[in-house]
Amino acid sequence: MRPAPSPTQPPTRLPASPLADTVPAELASALRTGPFHVALRAAIAARRLPLQRVRHHLARHGVSVGVTSLSYWQQGARRPQRAESLRAVRALEQILDLPEESLIRLLARADERPDGERPPARSYRSLVEAADVLQALLAELGSPLDGGLHTVGHHERVRIGADRELLGRDSEHIVRAHRDGVDRYVAIHHGDPGCAPERTRILALDNCRTGRVRWHHDTGVLVAELLFDARLRTGETHMFRYGFEDGTAGASGEYFRGFSFAGGQYALQVRFAKGALPVRCHRFTQHSAAAPRAGRRELTLSGSHRSVHLVEPQVRAGIIGIEWDWE
């Protein structure tokens, strides 16, 4: 974070604009009704400021926020939650000549979201940006996308906490090598909007140990090497177990996994904390991040009415997951 300006040189406010006296009707409506990202986008548009300039003015106020984060905020893909981010929002109110507390109030209102409203699904753009970040992180580890392994079976258990947050997930994985010398698997975790991947714990639970770990804060993507005790030869299989402890984001409304290649069986179970149960759950598939969700089918809570699951005997390239609505 850049140092705060000297007291003798206070942060500059942009020159007076029509917003200071007469707020355009569209912006006034957005500030009155929200949501936060619509109001922020309208305010930036009214000031005709590129995000790079907004970032520059925030830095003059002693707050460091990346252009990517600002873009996510005005898309609604992520929401300011940390103390530093809330400082940035208050600075934005000054920079954009908005009434005091106008943006902060909308964030507080979002925290009081009606119970039945499900957190929005990730946008196509956020998925594409996360995929680009993932490729960069894998390249940093020198790992190809499939890592020389094909999935024979993958059973995943996701835990949702009492505050509706993604607490963590455990995986039991069976892989088969399709080339000689493979001795590791790169596990990927994509947290919910607002998560802190740097605070996510990686658990090497059985037949593996943790190697190098990389993350990207703005997209919430984390990759971790899981090292095997021996190098696999072509055709050999390996069974191992690992997990991620998260719990750093707000309410979760879905969990999905993307597959770049066809593979074996995939099973996903989502378990909810007692007293924090959704009213509806559906499974869904997507051919790609750009494709609409299809194959929606309602799932019934089972296991003392606290979990739902899906089983895909032979996965195909694409996305498969479970979404839910709260009440």
Sequence and secondary structure as in RCSB ss.txt:
>XXXX:A:sequence
MRPAPSPTQPPTRLPASPLADTVPAELASALRTGPFHVALRAAIAARRLPLQRVRHHLARHGVSVGVTSLSYWQQ
GARRPQRAESLRAVRALEQILDLPEESLIRLLARADERPDGERPPARSYRSLVEAADVLQALLAELGSPLDGGLH
TVGHHERVRIGADRELLGRDSEHIVRAHRDGVDRYVAIHHGDPGCAPERTRILALDNCRTGRVRWHHDTGVLVAE
LLFDARLRTGETHMFRYGFEDGTAGASGEYFRGFSFAGGQYALQVRFAKGALPVRCHRFTQHSAAAPRAGRRELT
LSGSHRSVHLVEPQVRAGIIGIEWDWE
>XXXX:A:secstr
      TTS        HHHHS  HHHHHHHHH  HHHHHHHHHHHHT  HHHHHHHHHHTT    HHHHHHHHH
TSS   SHHHHHHHHHHHHHTT  TTHHHHHHHHHHT  TT       HHHHHHHHHHHHHHHHHTT  SSTTEE
EEEEEEEEEE TTS EEEEEEEEEEEESSTTEEEEEEEEE  TT  GGG EEEEEES EEEEEEEETTTTEEEEE
EEEEEEE TT EEEEEEEEE   SS   EEEEEESS  SEEEEEEEE TT  EEEEEEEEESSTTS  EEEEEE 
 BTTTTEEEEEESS  SEEEEEEEEE 
